[in-house]
Amino acid sequence: MKLPAVWLALAFIAGIAVERARPAGTHRWLFAAVLAMALAFLLLSSRRFLWPAWVVTLVAWCALGGLAASLERSSIPADNAARLVTQGQLDTSEPLRWRGRLRSDPLRLPWGVRYEIALEEVQNAAGAHPVSGGLRVNYFYNVGKRADLPPLRAGDRIEALVQARPPRNFLDPGAFDARGWLARQGIHLVGSLRSAELLTPLGTPPLALRHRLARWRGQLLERVDTLFPAAPARSAVLRAMLLGDRSFVDSDTSLAFQKTAAFHVLVLAGLHVAALAMFLFWVGRRLRLPLVVTTLLTLAALAAYVGVVQERPPILRAALMAAAFLLARLLFRRVELLNTVALAALALLIAAPSSLGDASFQLSFVAAGVIAGLALPWIDRSSGPYRDGLEHLGDVTRDTSHPPRVAQFRLDLRAVIRWLDAHLGPRWAGRSSSLLTTPLRAGLRLWELVLLSATIQLGMLPLLALYFHRVSLGGPASNVPAVLLTGLIVPLGFLTVGASFIWSGLAAVLAKLLGVLVTALLASIEWFARWPHLSYRIPGPPGWLLFAFLAVIVLLVAAARAARHTSAFPYRAAEWLAGAALVVLAIAVATYPFAPRLEKGKLEVTVLDVGQGDSIFVAFPDGHTLLIDGGGLAGDERVGGYRTGTDVGEEVVSPYLWQRGLKRLDVVALSHAHHDHIEGLFAVLDNFRAGQLWVGRDIGSRAYEELMAESRSREVSVVHRRQGDAFEWGGVKGSVLWPTDLSTSPSAANDDSLVLRLEDGAIRFLLPGDIEKKVEAELVAQEAPLAAEFLKVPHHGSRTSSTSGFLAAVAPRAAVVSVGENNPFGHPNQQIVERYAEDGVHLLRTDRDGAVTASTDGRSLAIHSYAEAHPPQ
């Protein structure tokens, strides 16, 4: 069977997927694998049932995939820190003394320092206990002041007195699995260091190889910085491209790379490994080293590179493929690239089955797969024959070895060369051939690069839309200069860094050339990023569309491979039909022509889990949509162009809206201009087309003025709402109960909040923002229509809100308080919680229940939470 590794890898992947969807247990998978392998051996031994034996072998590999996934899930050590915390065996409500060894050099960031510790033990009131896992500790500089931190390196043993907890995911549909992502990096706990004095060095035990490699990486990062002390932007890009550290790439630059679909340039991947391997191999051959020596030196350098940059799926995949190619070349064997890709995937999945769910793993292997299955066959059939035809052009005896069209091409070129020789004069005699063939070779290579870029962009389109919700129409064009420049920057970058250890003068000269190339790369990316409408955000494709896209790509690969070896009509027709189908599916992915996933005929109010902040999504029976506030976490600020925390609007609110299939919002409302309500709206306005922005009082704050400017730039009409305003959508009556005063205020205040009330038949909703007892009392005194079956608890359940008189006037059956887990304000206040309980109100809270959705048909009220549908495993 052709491509056996591809079939084995697909069977193994199927087993992992089945185990992830419906865990069957280690013993069942083991029994199935042993039984299938025994049956396959019996069938093979008879030599008459080869096809049944192959099918049973695939079943065995499927069972092995399920077994590997089951073993990985059950292999978490009993003393893993996150496991002990989750099981309640370790109380992290107070700071504890965590001890272990630094996995890497401390990473200095624009806003502080990050430490990653391989844990060994933890000390609490009961004494010291052994513990395993990884702890990430962040130390934030005070404004304008950098504390003196102890000099530490990878492998040093330290103690950190810190309150650490497992990373928390936002409990919303569509939210990113940050906890799983960090766990795959070996990080199980996170915490912040309050003071530099709480970090204590405990000495340096003997260093392991991983510690030495980590120290070497730290030294290389420092060298990159010293090469460009006056050009931090260049240094930041080089840190990312050479060593995988994107910490200093500012947000605007990162966004430009995303818009142009060239972000892979900043993420270490196959392109970087290929550039480095080709350069090393070229140097070895130029030095006339034996092929064996050149191959072994290249492989050794790649192994060191993988160790230095730390394990990442794209790097490991590319390194494994490069090793297979080089070894096959050494043995004078032809490499089937699709088999090589499959073997690399199989090796990584056997080591870590959970990486199948990692976006970087999927993108990396899809890119490699479409290169091997589509781009190379298309290149071999289009430009490949003509590129071969340019070799030994003067030898007429070789014409017959080429296809007729290429033989004619050679004849025509020789005729042109003779004409040029006759007309250019003696000065150019003999150069006509190179004058003609050199630009032709360059043009063919450029065509191949364009075809390669377009094929990769097409193949990765659904995954990019699924994970990053972005379509970049300019990707095929922008990647051409990006790839060419990366192919030069990576080898020259390492050459420059290496020279800095030997001869600073040479390093300075090389650094100038390197700086020119990096500047050209940034200029190219920024130029493409400025083009309007070439990049836009989109909801992720539905599951059936993803499956159809994958199936058509497989069919297209099969047809392209068949057509590569024969010009028979059925294969060419199949290739054209599959290609046309793929284009149609790509258009569907890129345009998302599907209706939003909203419950028709019902009013739905969803209080999102945005941490310590507010964001509420409202869908009306006729399809109108309203988003009230966008959340915003403390610590999410810009420091010199870098974000110091989570952008809730981009990373939480927008993914939820995309998960609902939304591309536009009829109204975005700002209750009031405090950070935890306004900050996320910038990303929302950037990612979605909004019809109107509702606000109450104008505020003289910088954030509010920037939001108004953002609205104007996007032609979003700003509507000021005040008490007495009303609206009606789909039979739902909406009214504004507060504020009464629309005069400009110098600063934001809780009592300036928009208070909205929605009425659908017999069911009413009250959404009061952050009003406090003063406004609550005034609304009660005005006898405002406060009665509601559902209440969003005002001001996060603080003791300054939810007064007895207010609750008596509202008389809710259910209420939701939007709060962050273990927030420093003590929200919700315990007395307030008890007050709701005394009134018989069903109180939910986003830190425990996640997103809470209340829906009604005008007669009954249904409430469900994210936590109910997704119980912890």
Summary of the structure (lengths in Angstrom):
residues: 873
radius of gyration: 31.1
end to end distance: 40.8
largest distance: 104.6
contacts: 2936
relative contact order: 0.06
helix: 53%
strand: 16%
